[in-house]
Amino acid sequence: MEATATPRPAKRGLIRRKADYIPPSRYTLRAAATDGDALTRLSFLILGAGNIARRQVVKGLFFLAVEVAYIVYMVVQGAGSLVTLGTLGYRTQTREKIDGYWYYDAGDNSVLLLTAGVATVFITVLFVVFWAYAVRSAYKAQVLQRETGAAPSLMDDWHNLTDRNAQVSMMFLPVIGILIFTVLPTLIMVCIAFTSYDSDHVLLFDWVGFQNFSSLFADTGAVTADQFVSVLIWTLVWAFFATFLNFFFGLFLAMVINRKTTHFKGFWRAIFSLSIAIPQFVSLLAINQMLQPEGAVNSTLMSWGWIDQPLPFFTDVTWARVTVIIVNLWIGIPFTIMQITGILQNIPADQYEAAKIDGANWWQTFTRITMPYLVFVLTPYLITTFTGNVNNFNVIYLLSGGNPTAVGDTAGSTDLLITWLYKLTVDQGDYNLGGVIGIFTFVVLAIVSLITYRNSGSYKNEGGFR
């Protein structure tokens, strides 16, 4: 009689690893509320209770520690910050003389109260997201224990985070950094746009709703609709020329250097890279001095007899705008050359060989192979460069200072939205109007970037270039 082998039981780790492939959509808050047992439902109030009961002690204690830390924070400071967020303070600075000495009470500082209140709301939102994750984790432990006999251990979770979900581990710190250093300051800036925080209300200010936005489209005040539209149009024009002139001139030079007949390729690339090595701050200030009415350029041209009077590099609107665009070419072209050189050297050679066999000339090869490939690869880079040029503070502020500026205007003819925002806030103290300008800048950039990218080949055909 033939013996039959008794099937060996699968190892717990393998069963658990296989169970990890259960779709995460099963572990929802609704499922936890309806199908969860008593321990899972207890986790709605006491985070980590279900995990600790199912021997996920470290994970459960971590969830519980975060909950306790949040409760302590809300009791000690958070609750008070939320209350003062609605009023932004009311106590003015006072002083009292006691035993011959003056004692000062600083009073309330609306900026600090606003920052603390927004930070508390921000932390609360993050805690709600964390709470939902902790509850779903307790429900997942319940389901896996029922289906595999044991919930994932600490080592199973560790292997999961370093293998199948390694992207979560690697993206954790960058996401936290973005939330703290980008999202939170942006929220504070947005809130300031709805307050009366200006040069007349430095320590104490109030919520004013959409008053600052309505004043933007009024005919009087520090910021008018005509000024805003003028600066916005110039900002977009500047960003367009600063982006695409750099791209096409850089493309031309990169292709010339990359030709087989061009000798000393490394030397020419090193020459263009020198401008990258020089600090932009130093070079822009030097060029600013050279282009002044008494600067080296005008003095030299006048001594040669080529001009009778100084050229109005920064005193005439047209001259100033053309000047900043041309100087930006000198700064931006080397970066473009470096980017495009790397891409040109990685275009599949078989495509050029096939085009040569088919009898294509250099123009057909450029328009059918080189240019489509470059546009496909560089579309995200061009969008990023366009966004960077909209916010290109250094070139405008250090080179022209936004000049020329008409009498009575808060924005100069070469001011971008970002430099205008700087002048409104740092120079004039109108932080509320600066917040409004910042919001509109964000809206413009978001619309242009999203529409451009979603209609590009890089987005529609992420799998590759055809």
Summary of the structure (lengths in Angstrom):
residues: 466
radius of gyration: 31.1
end to end distance: 63.7
largest distance: 116.9
contacts: 1349
relative contact order: 0.08
helix: 68%
strand: 3%
